[in-house]
Amino acid sequence: MKLHLFRNSGACCATFLALVLQLGLPLAALAGPVNVNTADAQTLARELQGIGLAKAQAIVAHREKHGAFRSIADLARVRGIGEKTLERNRDYIRLDSRPVPAGARPAAPSAATAPGGTRPAPMVRPGTGPR
């Protein structure tokens, strides 16, 4: 008795190819963090989704003419960059060189911090302090 594992090898190859493409394309679509204030046009086009070389060159030209971007929203001033493009890339756009961990927000200065950078002594309720 012969087993015909590859009886329909054309369909098998097509299925395998479809599976590879489905798994491979999302991985290829992952953008990496990129500093829009220092990156060249090729890097911007490679790392940001929906940004081709022409839009990347427009970002660089805008930056050279008007100075560094201060916020991600500033990128919308570049012709061809819309809110959808910004939303798609928001997690991958950097404005400075410091890495930003996922889900982290910049720390706001504490109201309890004194101007010299030291914290005042904590207040202790009467009768609860050290004995």
N, CA, C and O atoms as CSV, one atom per row, in Angstrom:
chain,resi,resn,atom,element,x,y,z
A,1,MET,N,N,0.836,-1.162,0.000
A,1,MET,CA,C,0.000,0.000,0.000
A,1,MET,C,C,0.893,1.242,0.000
A,1,MET,O,O,1.767,1.395,0.854
A,2,LYS,N,N,0.662,2.104,-0.950
A,2,LYS,CA,C,1.442,3.324,-1.071
A,2,LYS,C,C,0.696,4.471,-0.410
A,2,LYS,O,O,-0.515,4.631,-0.556
A,3,LEU,N,N,1.467,5.260,0.322
A,3,LEU,CA,C,0.886,6.484,0.872
A,3,LEU,C,C,1.202,7.619,-0.078
A,3,LEU,O,O,2.347,7.795,-0.494
A,4,HIS,N,N,0.214,8.366,-0.410
A,4,HIS,CA,C,0.399,9.495,-1.333
A,4,HIS,C,C,0.329,10.804,-0.543
A,4,HIS,O,O,-0.660,11.535,-0.590
A,5,LEU,N,N,1.404,11.067,0.176
A,5,LEU,CA,C,1.435,12.289,0.978
A,5,LEU,C,C,1.494,13.536,0.110
A,5,LEU,O,O,0.976,14.585,0.490
A,6,PHE,N,N,2.113,13.426,-1.033
A,6,PHE,CA,C,2.291,14.590,-1.886
A,6,PHE,C,C,1.480,14.464,-3.174
A,6,PHE,O,O,1.908,14.906,-4.241
A,7,ARG,N,N,0.323,13.865,-3.055
A,7,ARG,CA,C,-0.522,13.665,-4.225
A,7,ARG,C,C,-0.854,15.005,-4.871
A,7,ARG,O,O,-0.771,15.157,-6.090
A,8,ASN,N,N,-1.226,15.959,-4.053
A,8,ASN,CA,C,-1.609,17.269,-4.574
A,8,ASN,C,C,-0.549,18.283,-4.149
A,8,ASN,O,O,-0.834,19.225,-3.409
A,9,SER,N,N,0.666,18.076,-4.624
A,9,SER,CA,C,1.776,18.889,-4.160
A,9,SER,C,C,1.627,20.364,-4.545
A,9,SER,O,O,2.125,21.230,-3.826
A,10,GLY,N,N,0.970,20.664,-5.634
A,10,GLY,CA,C,0.754,22.061,-6.024
A,10,GLY,C,C,-0.072,22.800,-4.990
A,10,GLY,O,O,0.258,23.928,-4.623
A,11,ALA,N,N,-1.145,22.178,-4.515
A,11,ALA,CA,C,-1.991,22.799,-3.495
A,11,ALA,C,C,-1.234,22.900,-2.174
A,11,ALA,O,O,-1.377,23.874,-1.435
A,12,CYS,N,N,-0.429,21.882,-1.890
A,12,CYS,CA,C,0.347,21.883,-0.656
A,12,CYS,C,C,1.339,23.048,-0.666
A,12,CYS,O,O,1.468,23.751,0.337
A,13,CYS,N,N,2.036,23.262,-1.773
A,13,CYS,CA,C,2.999,24.364,-1.887
A,13,CYS,C,C,2.303,25.711,-1.796
A,13,CYS,O,O,2.815,26.639,-1.171
A,14,ALA,N,N,1.154,25.817,-2.411
A,14,ALA,CA,C,0.400,27.066,-2.363
A,14,ALA,C,C,-0.047,27.372,-0.940
A,14,ALA,O,O,0.008,28.519,-0.496
A,15,THR,N,N,-0.489,26.343,-0.230
A,15,THR,CA,C,-0.911,26.520,1.157
A,15,THR,C,C,0.268,26.927,2.024
A,15,THR,O,O,0.158,27.831,2.853
A,16,PHE,N,N,1.399,26.255,1.828
A,16,PHE,CA,C,2.596,26.584,2.586
A,16,PHE,C,C,3.042,28.021,2.301
A,16,PHE,O,O,3.387,28.754,3.227
A,17,LEU,N,N,3.036,28.419,1.050
A,17,LEU,CA,C,3.427,29.772,0.669
A,17,LEU,C,C,2.488,30.795,1.297
A,17,LEU,O,O,2.938,31.831,1.787
A,18,ALA,N,N,1.199,30.514,1.286
A,18,ALA,CA,C,0.232,31.431,1.902
A,18,ALA,C,C,0.488,31.570,3.395
A,18,ALA,O,O,0.399,32.666,3.947
A,19,LEU,N,N,0.805,30.457,4.046
A,19,LEU,CA,C,1.088,30.488,5.469
A,19,LEU,C,C,2.342,31.311,5.762
A,19,LEU,O,O,2.358,32.105,6.702
A,20,VAL,N,N,3.378,31.126,4.971
A,20,VAL,CA,C,4.621,31.877,5.162
A,20,VAL,C,C,4.363,33.367,4.964
A,20,VAL,O,O,4.857,34.189,5.735
A,21,LEU,N,N,3.602,33.715,3.949
A,21,LEU,CA,C,3.310,35.127,3.703
A,21,LEU,C,C,2.481,35.731,4.822
A,21,LEU,O,O,2.719,36.871,5.222
A,22,GLN,N,N,1.519,34.990,5.327
A,22,GLN,CA,C,0.690,35.505,6.409
A,22,GLN,C,C,1.510,35.722,7.667
A,22,GLN,O,O,1.297,36.704,8.379
A,23,LEU,N,N,2.429,34.839,7.950
A,23,LEU,CA,C,3.264,34.994,9.132
A,23,LEU,C,C,4.378,36.011,8.910
A,23,LEU,O,O,4.768,36.711,9.844
A,24,GLY,N,N,4.881,36.098,7.718
A,24,GLY,CA,C,6.008,36.966,7.433
A,24,GLY,C,C,5.652,38.422,7.267
A,24,GLY,O,O,6.420,39.284,7.694
A,25,LEU,N,N,4.528,38.733,6.670
A,25,LEU,CA,C,4.188,40.127,6.426
A,25,LEU,C,C,3.965,40.924,7.698
A,25,LEU,O,O,4.448,42.053,7.776
A,26,PRO,N,N,3.265,40.410,8.699
A,26,PRO,CA,C,3.140,41.208,9.906
A,26,PRO,C,C,4.488,41.471,10.573
A,26,PRO,O,O,4.689,42.539,11.150
A,27,LEU,N,N,5.405,40.523,10.503
A,27,LEU,CA,C,6.721,40.740,11.078
A,27,LEU,C,C,7.473,41.811,10.310
A,27,LEU,O,O,8.184,42.621,10.905
A,28,ALA,N,N,7.322,41.820,9.002
A,28,ALA,CA,C,7.999,42.821,8.191
A,28,ALA,C,C,7.390,44.195,8.386
A,28,ALA,O,O,8.063,45.207,8.189
A,29,ALA,N,N,6.115,44.245,8.774
A,29,ALA,CA,C,5.433,45.520,8.934
A,29,ALA,C,C,5.737,46.182,10.270
A,29,ALA,O,O,5.359,47.334,10.485
A,30,LEU,N,N,6.411,45.481,11.167
A,30,LEU,CA,C,6.729,46.077,12.453
A,30,LEU,C,C,7.751,47.191,12.270
A,30,LEU,O,O,8.816,46.990,11.687
A,31,ALA,N,N,7.411,48.347,12.769
A,31,ALA,CA,C,8.322,49.477,12.672
A,31,ALA,C,C,9.202,49.524,13.911
A,31,ALA,O,O,8.826,49.047,14.982
A,32,GLY,N,N,10.349,50.095,13.745
A,32,GLY,CA,C,11.241,50.263,14.880
A,32,GLY,C,C,11.207,51.697,15.352
A,32,GLY,O,O,10.797,52.579,14.597
A,33,PRO,N,N,11.627,51.960,16.583
A,33,PRO,CA,C,11.653,53.342,17.045
A,33,PRO,C,C,12.630,54.155,16.216
A,33,PRO,O,O,13.733,53.700,15.913
A,34,VAL,N,N,12.217,55.358,15.854
A,34,VAL,CA,C,13.065,56.218,15.040
A,34,VAL,C,C,12.933,57.654,15.534
A,34,VAL,O,O,11.832,58.139,15.796
A,35,ASN,N,N,14.064,58.317,15.656
A,35,ASN,CA,C,14.095,59.707,16.081
A,35,ASN,C,C,13.892,60.579,14.843
A,35,ASN,O,O,14.774,60.663,13.989
A,36,VAL,N,N,12.733,61.225,14.747
A,36,VAL,CA,C,12.421,62.025,13.568
A,36,VAL,C,C,13.228,63.311,13.512
A,36,VAL,O,O,13.234,63.992,12.486
A,37,ASN,N,N,13.913,63.655,14.605
A,37,ASN,CA,C,14.738,64.858,14.612
A,37,ASN,C,C,16.175,64.608,14.189
A,37,ASN,O,O,16.936,65.555,13.991
A,38,THR,N,N,16.557,63.337,14.047
A,38,THR,CA,C,17.936,63.042,13.649
A,38,THR,C,C,18.039,62.062,12.480
A,38,THR,O,O,19.084,61.998,11.833
A,39,ALA,N,N,16.992,61.304,12.197
A,39,ALA,CA,C,17.056,60.257,11.169
A,39,ALA,C,C,17.090,60.854,9.769
A,39,ALA,O,O,16.526,61.918,9.516
A,40,ASP,N,N,17.761,60.147,8.865
A,40,ASP,CA,C,17.749,60.562,7.469
A,40,ASP,C,C,16.491,60.017,6.790
A,40,ASP,O,O,15.757,59.218,7.373
A,41,ALA,N,N,16.254,60.452,5.565
A,41,ALA,CA,C,15.031,60.089,4.850
A,41,ALA,C,C,14.917,58.581,4.637
A,41,ALA,O,O,13.825,58.026,4.756
A,42,GLN,N,N,16.030,57.910,4.324
A,42,GLN,CA,C,15.983,56.470,4.089
A,42,GLN,C,C,15.561,55.722,5.356
A,42,GLN,O,O,14.786,54.767,5.286
A,43,THR,N,N,16.064,56.151,6.501
A,43,THR,CA,C,15.706,55.505,7.764
A,43,THR,C,C,14.233,55.729,8.078
A,43,THR,O,O,13.538,54.795,8.479
A,44,LEU,N,N,13.754,56.944,7.902
A,44,LEU,CA,C,12.337,57.237,8.151
A,44,LEU,C,C,11.447,56.384,7.260
A,44,LEU,O,O,10.458,55.818,7.724
A,45,ALA,N,N,11.799,56.293,5.980
A,45,ALA,CA,C,10.989,55.511,5.036
A,45,ALA,C,C,11.008,54.025,5.391
A,45,ALA,O,O,10.000,53.338,5.229
A,46,ARG,N,N,12.133,53.531,5.866
A,46,ARG,CA,C,12.258,52.115,6.196
A,46,ARG,C,C,11.527,51.767,7.495
A,46,ARG,O,O,10.926,50.697,7.590
A,47,GLU,N,N,11.568,52.639,8.480
A,47,GLU,CA,C,11.074,52.309,9.811
A,47,GLU,C,C,9.630,52.700,10.088
A,47,GLU,O,O,9.008,52.120,10.979
A,48,LEU,N,N,9.082,53.649,9.368
A,48,LEU,CA,C,7.731,54.112,9.656
A,48,LEU,C,C,6.744,53.611,8.608
A,48,LEU,O,O,7.011,53.658,7.407
A,49,GLN,N,N,5.606,53.134,9.083
A,49,GLN,CA,C,4.580,52.581,8.206
A,49,GLN,C,C,3.854,53.713,7.473
A,49,GLN,O,O,3.491,54.723,8.075
A,50,GLY,N,N,3.651,53.532,6.186
A,50,GLY,CA,C,2.928,54.518,5.383
A,50,GLY,C,C,3.773,55.715,4.991
A,50,GLY,O,O,3.253,56.686,4.440
A,51,ILE,N,N,5.069,55.660,5.268
A,51,ILE,CA,C,5.987,56.742,4.914
A,51,ILE,C,C,6.941,56.210,3.860
A,51,ILE,O,O,7.809,55.383,4.139
A,52,GLY,N,N,6.763,56.699,2.658
A,52,GLY,CA,C,7.686,56.336,1.589
A,52,GLY,C,C,8.825,57.336,1.542
A,52,GLY,O,O,8.925,58.225,2.386
A,53,LEU,N,N,9.675,57.180,0.551
A,53,LEU,CA,C,10.852,58.045,0.463
A,53,LEU,C,C,10.468,59.509,0.252
A,53,LEU,O,O,11.105,60.394,0.823
A,54,ALA,N,N,9.444,59.781,-0.551
A,54,ALA,CA,C,9.041,61.174,-0.804
A,54,ALA,C,C,8.555,61.854,0.473
A,54,ALA,O,O,8.937,62.991,0.750
A,55,LYS,N,N,7.721,61.174,1.248
A,55,LYS,CA,C,7.238,61.760,2.512
A,55,LYS,C,C,8.385,61.892,3.515
A,55,LYS,O,O,8.455,62.869,4.260
A,56,ALA,N,N,9.270,60.918,3.528
A,56,ALA,CA,C,10.418,60.983,4.427
A,56,ALA,C,C,11.308,62.171,4.077
A,56,ALA,O,O,11.814,62.851,4.970
A,57,GLN,N,N,11.501,62.423,2.788
A,57,GLN,CA,C,12.289,63.582,2.368
A,57,GLN,C,C,11.591,64.877,2.754
A,57,GLN,O,O,12.248,65.858,3.102
A,58,ALA,N,N,10.258,64.887,2.695
A,58,ALA,CA,C,9.495,66.067,3.114
A,58,ALA,C,C,9.652,66.311,4.617
A,58,ALA,O,O,9.735,67.459,5.052
A,59,ILE,N,N,9.693,65.244,5.404
A,59,ILE,CA,C,9.907,65.376,6.853
A,59,ILE,C,C,11.277,65.998,7.120
A,59,ILE,O,O,11.394,66.925,7.921
A,60,VAL,N,N,12.300,65.494,6.456
A,60,VAL,CA,C,13.653,66.017,6.642
A,60,VAL,C,C,13.732,67.471,6.191
A,60,VAL,O,O,14.341,68.289,6.881
A,61,ALA,N,N,13.137,67.813,5.059
A,61,ALA,CA,C,13.162,69.191,4.560
A,61,ALA,C,C,12.449,70.137,5.533
A,61,ALA,O,O,12.930,71.240,5.792
A,62,HIS,N,N,11.304,69.704,6.068
A,62,HIS,CA,C,10.562,70.520,7.037
A,62,HIS,C,C,11.402,70.732,8.294
A,62,HIS,O,O,11.444,71.837,8.834
A,63,ARG,N,N,12.061,69.688,8.754
A,63,ARG,CA,C,12.905,69.769,9.947
A,63,ARG,C,C,14.070,70.726,9.722
A,63,ARG,O,O,14.410,71.512,10.607
A,64,GLU,N,N,14.681,70.663,8.547
A,64,GLU,CA,C,15.816,71.543,8.252
A,64,GLU,C,C,15.384,72.996,8.140
A,64,GLU,O,O,16.139,73.896,8.506
A,65,LYS,N,N,14.174,73.234,7.637
A,65,LYS,CA,C,13.680,74.602,7.449
A,65,LYS,C,C,13.135,75.203,8.740
A,65,LYS,O,O,13.364,76.379,9.022
A,66,HIS,N,N,12.412,74.397,9.529
A,66,HIS,CA,C,11.688,74.917,10.696
A,66,HIS,C,C,12.279,74.495,12.040
A,66,HIS,O,O,11.830,74.971,13.083
A,67,GLY,N,N,13.263,73.624,12.033
A,67,GLY,CA,C,13.850,73.158,13.288
A,67,GLY,C,C,13.227,71.849,13.741
A,67,GLY,O,O,12.364,71.282,13.072
A,68,ALA,N,N,13.685,71.391,14.887
A,68,ALA,CA,C,13.271,70.093,15.415
A,68,ALA,C,C,11.774,70.056,15.720
A,68,ALA,O,O,11.158,71.066,16.063
A,69,PHE,N,N,11.216,68.854,15.583
A,69,PHE,CA,C,9.821,68.634,15.953
A,69,PHE,C,C,9.764,68.571,17.473
A,69,PHE,O,O,10.564,67.877,18.102
A,70,ARG,N,N,8.819,69.295,18.062
A,70,ARG,CA,C,8.696,69.308,19.523
A,70,ARG,C,C,7.669,68.296,20.013
A,70,ARG,O,O,7.708,67.873,21.169
A,71,SER,N,N,6.756,67.913,19.139
A,71,SER,CA,C,5.743,66.923,19.502
A,71,SER,C,C,5.431,66.085,18.272
A,71,SER,O,O,5.740,66.466,17.143
A,72,ILE,N,N,4.822,64.953,18.511
A,72,ILE,CA,C,4.433,64.095,17.389
A,72,ILE,C,C,3.407,64.809,16.523
A,72,ILE,O,O,3.402,64.644,15.303
A,73,ALA,N,N,2.546,65.595,17.140
A,73,ALA,CA,C,1.528,66.345,16.390
A,73,ALA,C,C,2.162,67.327,15.405
A,73,ALA,O,O,1.557,67.640,14.380
A,74,ASP,N,N,3.367,67.818,15.695
A,74,ASP,CA,C,4.055,68.733,14.772
A,74,ASP,C,C,4.290,68.102,13.409
A,74,ASP,O,O,4.381,68.809,12.406
A,75,LEU,N,N,4.389,66.780,13.363
A,75,LEU,CA,C,4.619,66.100,12.080
A,75,LEU,C,C,3.451,66.297,11.118
A,75,LEU,O,O,3.626,66.191,9.904
A,76,ALA,N,N,2.264,66.582,11.646
A,76,ALA,CA,C,1.097,66.799,10.783
A,76,ALA,C,C,1.256,68.067,9.944
A,76,ALA,O,O,0.512,68.264,8.984
A,77,ARG,N,N,2.202,68.919,10.287
A,77,ARG,CA,C,2.457,70.130,9.494
A,77,ARG,C,C,3.174,69.810,8.183
A,77,ARG,O,O,3.232,70.641,7.277
A,78,VAL,N,N,3.712,68.612,8.096
A,78,VAL,CA,C,4.401,68.182,6.875
A,78,VAL,C,C,3.338,67.734,5.879
A,78,VAL,O,O,2.471,66.923,6.202
A,79,ARG,N,N,3.416,68.262,4.688
A,79,ARG,CA,C,2.435,67.906,3.659
A,79,ARG,C,C,2.481,66.401,3.382
A,79,ARG,O,O,3.547,65.829,3.153
A,80,GLY,N,N,1.311,65.779,3.408
A,80,GLY,CA,C,1.216,64.351,3.150
A,80,GLY,C,C,1.196,63.497,4.402
A,80,GLY,O,O,0.968,62.290,4.320
A,81,ILE,N,N,1.431,64.101,5.566
A,81,ILE,CA,C,1.394,63.367,6.832
A,81,ILE,C,C,0.079,63.720,7.525
A,81,ILE,O,O,-0.155,64.871,7.896
A,82,GLY,N,N,-0.761,62.721,7.688
A,82,GLY,CA,C,-2.058,62.951,8.317
A,82,GLY,C,C,-2.172,62.261,9.656
A,82,GLY,O,O,-1.250,61.587,10.117
A,83,GLU,N,N,-3.329,62.446,10.269
A,83,GLU,CA,C,-3.572,61.879,11.594
A,83,GLU,C,C,-3.502,60.356,11.586
A,83,GLU,O,O,-3.002,59.762,12.542
A,84,LYS,N,N,-3.992,59.711,10.528
A,84,LYS,CA,C,-3.938,58.244,10.461
A,84,LYS,C,C,-2.499,57.742,10.464
A,84,LYS,O,O,-2.174,56.767,11.142
A,85,THR,N,N,-1.651,58.405,9.710
A,85,THR,CA,C,-0.241,58.021,9.657
A,85,THR,C,C,0.418,58.219,11.012
A,85,THR,O,O,1.215,57.388,11.447
A,86,LEU,N,N,0.088,59.313,11.675
A,86,LEU,CA,C,0.655,59.561,12.999
A,86,LEU,C,C,0.192,58.516,13.999
A,86,LEU,O,O,0.996,58.023,14.790
A,87,GLU,N,N,-1.077,58.174,13.979
A,87,GLU,CA,C,-1.605,57.175,14.912
A,87,GLU,C,C,-0.961,55.811,14.693
A,87,GLU,O,O,-0.639,55.103,15.647
A,88,ARG,N,N,-0.776,55.452,13.422
A,88,ARG,CA,C,-0.176,54.159,13.099
A,88,ARG,C,C,1.265,54.067,13.598
A,88,ARG,O,O,1.749,52.977,13.906
A,89,ASN,N,N,1.946,55.204,13.678
A,89,ASN,CA,C,3.367,55.210,14.024
A,89,ASN,C,C,3.674,55.822,15.386
A,89,ASN,O,O,4.842,55.916,15.763
A,90,ARG,N,N,2.669,56.234,16.121
A,90,ARG,CA,C,2.869,56.969,17.379
A,90,ARG,C,C,3.837,56.258,18.333
A,90,ARG,O,O,4.673,56.914,18.955
A,91,ASP,N,N,3.739,54.953,18.456
A,91,ASP,CA,C,4.602,54.214,19.384
A,91,ASP,C,C,6.044,54.088,18.900
A,91,ASP,O,O,6.918,53.684,19.667
A,92,TYR,N,N,6.301,54.425,17.650
A,92,TYR,CA,C,7.627,54.233,17.073
A,92,TYR,C,C,8.358,55.540,16.804
A,92,TYR,O,O,9.527,55.534,16.418
A,93,ILE,N,N,7.672,56.660,17.007
A,93,ILE,CA,C,8.284,57.964,16.749
A,93,ILE,C,C,8.945,58.455,18.021
A,93,ILE,O,O,8.324,58.490,19.083
A,94,ARG,N,N,10.202,58.834,17.908
A,94,ARG,CA,C,10.952,59.416,19.013
A,94,ARG,C,C,11.329,60.843,18.640
A,94,ARG,O,O,11.573,61.152,17.473
A,95,LEU,N,N,11.371,61.700,19.644
A,95,LEU,CA,C,11.751,63.089,19.427
A,95,LEU,C,C,13.123,63.394,20.017
A,95,LEU,O,O,13.697,64.447,19.742
A,96,ASP,N,N,13.645,62.485,20.822
A,96,ASP,CA,C,14.985,62.626,21.379
A,96,ASP,C,C,15.636,61.251,21.422
A,96,ASP,O,O,15.059,60.276,20.942
A,97,SER,N,N,16.808,61.169,21.982
A,97,SER,CA,C,17.546,59.905,21.931
A,97,SER,C,C,17.259,58.981,23.099
A,97,SER,O,O,17.725,57.841,23.099
A,98,ARG,N,N,16.498,59.436,24.104
A,98,ARG,CA,C,16.218,58.573,25.253
A,98,ARG,C,C,15.224,57.490,24.873
A,98,ARG,O,O,14.195,57.798,24.272
A,99,PRO,N,N,15.493,56.234,25.201
A,99,PRO,CA,C,14.527,55.174,24.929
A,99,PRO,C,C,13.331,55.308,25.863
A,99,PRO,O,O,13.486,55.646,27.036
A,100,VAL,N,N,12.151,55.046,25.343
A,100,VAL,CA,C,10.938,55.110,26.136
A,100,VAL,C,C,10.383,53.707,26.268
A,100,VAL,O,O,9.966,53.121,25.269
A,101,PRO,N,N,10.364,53.140,27.488
A,101,PRO,CA,C,9.817,51.801,27.668
A,101,PRO,C,C,8.328,51.782,27.338
A,101,PRO,O,O,7.634,52.787,27.486
A,102,ALA,N,N,7.856,50.640,26.894
A,102,ALA,CA,C,6.444,50.503,26.541
A,102,ALA,C,C,5.574,50.831,27.737
A,102,ALA,O,O,5.805,50.326,28.835
A,103,GLY,N,N,4.583,51.669,27.530
A,103,GLY,CA,C,3.634,52.024,28.563
A,103,GLY,C,C,4.136,53.066,29.547
A,103,GLY,O,O,3.398,53.470,30.445
A,104,ALA,N,N,5.364,53.502,29.397
A,104,ALA,CA,C,5.912,54.479,30.337
A,104,ALA,C,C,5.582,55.886,29.881
A,104,ALA,O,O,5.485,56.162,28.685
A,105,ARG,N,N,5.415,56.759,30.837
A,105,ARG,CA,C,5.210,58.172,30.555
A,105,ARG,C,C,6.307,58.953,31.253
A,105,ARG,O,O,6.816,58.526,32.289
A,106,PRO,N,N,6.672,60.093,30.690
A,106,PRO,CA,C,7.714,60.873,31.355
A,106,PRO,C,C,7.258,61.272,32.751
A,106,PRO,O,O,6.092,61.610,32.955
A,107,ALA,N,N,8.164,61.233,33.696
A,107,ALA,CA,C,7.829,61.588,35.066
A,107,ALA,C,C,7.655,63.085,35.185
A,107,ALA,O,O,8.494,63.856,34.719
A,108,ALA,N,N,6.567,63.497,35.809
A,108,ALA,CA,C,6.326,64.907,36.069
A,108,ALA,C,C,7.046,65.279,37.350
A,108,ALA,O,O,7.166,64.456,38.257
A,109,PRO,N,N,7.530,66.515,37.433
A,109,PRO,CA,C,8.187,66.905,38.674
A,109,PRO,C,C,7.198,66.859,39.831
A,109,PRO,O,O,6.043,67.261,39.685
A,110,SER,N,N,7.640,66.383,40.950
A,110,SER,CA,C,6.781,66.255,42.113
A,110,SER,C,C,6.595,67.607,42.776
A,110,SER,O,O,7.541,68.387,42.880
A,111,ALA,N,N,5.393,67.884,43.221
A,111,ALA,CA,C,5.121,69.130,43.931
A,111,ALA,C,C,5.843,69.158,45.262
A,111,ALA,O,O,6.105,70.234,45.800
A,112,ALA,N,N,6.170,67.991,45.804
A,112,ALA,CA,C,6.841,67.919,47.098
A,112,ALA,C,C,8.341,68.131,46.989
A,112,ALA,O,O,9.028,68.213,48.007
A,113,THR,N,N,8.862,68.221,45.763
A,113,THR,CA,C,10.297,68.394,45.598
A,113,THR,C,C,10.648,69.869,45.746
A,113,THR,O,O,10.051,70.726,45.096
A,114,ALA,N,N,11.600,70.150,46.588
A,114,ALA,CA,C,12.040,71.520,46.801
A,114,ALA,C,C,12.837,71.992,45.594
A,114,ALA,O,O,13.371,71.170,44.850
A,115,PRO,N,N,12.927,73.312,45.385
A,115,PRO,CA,C,13.658,73.827,44.219
A,115,PRO,C,C,15.097,73.346,44.140
A,115,PRO,O,O,15.626,73.227,43.035
A,116,GLY,N,N,15.745,73.066,45.242
A,116,GLY,CA,C,17.128,72.606,45.210
A,116,GLY,C,C,17.266,71.147,44.839
A,116,GLY,O,O,18.383,70.639,44.743
A,117,GLY,N,N,16.139,70.449,44.624
A,117,GLY,CA,C,16.186,69.056,44.226
A,117,GLY,C,C,16.091,68.085,45.385
A,117,GLY,O,O,16.129,66.872,45.179
A,118,THR,N,N,15.969,68.594,46.594
A,118,THR,CA,C,15.842,67.705,47.749
A,118,THR,C,C,14.411,67.734,48.246
A,118,THR,O,O,13.711,68.736,48.097
A,119,ARG,N,N,13.992,66.659,48.823
A,119,ARG,CA,C,12.638,66.601,49.364
A,119,ARG,C,C,12.650,67.093,50.813
A,119,ARG,O,O,13.584,66.814,51.564
A,120,PRO,N,N,11.610,67.824,51.193
A,120,PRO,CA,C,11.524,68.222,52.604
A,120,PRO,C,C,11.221,67.005,53.464
A,120,PRO,O,O,10.746,65.984,52.967
A,121,ALA,N,N,11.497,67.121,54.749
A,121,ALA,CA,C,11.227,66.017,55.679
A,121,ALA,C,C,9.726,65.756,55.719
A,121,ALA,O,O,8.934,66.699,55.705
A,122,PRO,N,N,9.324,64.482,55.770
A,122,PRO,CA,C,7.894,64.186,55.811
A,122,PRO,C,C,7.284,64.647,57.131
A,122,PRO,O,O,7.926,64.649,58.181
A,123,MET,N,N,6.024,65.035,57.031
A,123,MET,CA,C,5.320,65.460,58.241
A,123,MET,C,C,4.892,64.223,59.016
A,123,MET,O,O,4.466,63.233,58.421
A,124,VAL,N,N,5.002,64.271,60.332
A,124,VAL,CA,C,4.636,63.142,61.194
A,124,VAL,C,C,3.532,63.610,62.121
A,124,VAL,O,O,3.642,64.658,62.758
A,125,ARG,N,N,2.475,62.830,62.191
A,125,ARG,CA,C,1.388,63.160,63.120
A,125,ARG,C,C,1.867,62.965,64.549
A,125,ARG,O,O,2.636,62.046,64.830
A,126,PRO,N,N,1.414,63.828,65.454
A,126,PRO,CA,C,1.817,63.666,66.852
A,126,PRO,C,C,1.434,62.295,67.386
A,126,PRO,O,O,0.318,61.825,67.162
A,127,GLY,N,N,2.332,61.672,68.070
A,127,GLY,CA,C,2.083,60.385,68.674
A,127,GLY,C,C,2.346,59.204,67.767
A,127,GLY,O,O,2.198,58.060,68.197
A,128,THR,N,N,2.743,59.451,66.491
A,128,THR,CA,C,2.993,58.350,65.573
A,128,THR,C,C,4.461,58.272,65.159
A,128,THR,O,O,4.846,57.368,64.418
A,129,GLY,N,N,5.278,59.205,65.628
A,129,GLY,CA,C,6.672,59.247,65.221
A,129,GLY,C,C,7.497,58.168,65.919
A,129,GLY,O,O,6.965,57.382,66.701
A,130,PRO,N,N,8.792,58.134,65.634
A,130,PRO,CA,C,9.675,57.147,66.253
A,130,PRO,C,C,9.754,57.344,67.763
A,130,PRO,O,O,9.650,58.473,68.242
A,131,ARG,N,N,9.932,56.291,68.498
A,131,ARG,CA,C,9.982,56.378,69.949
A,131,ARG,C,C,11.366,56.156,70.454
A,131,ARG,O,O,11.596,56.193,71.663
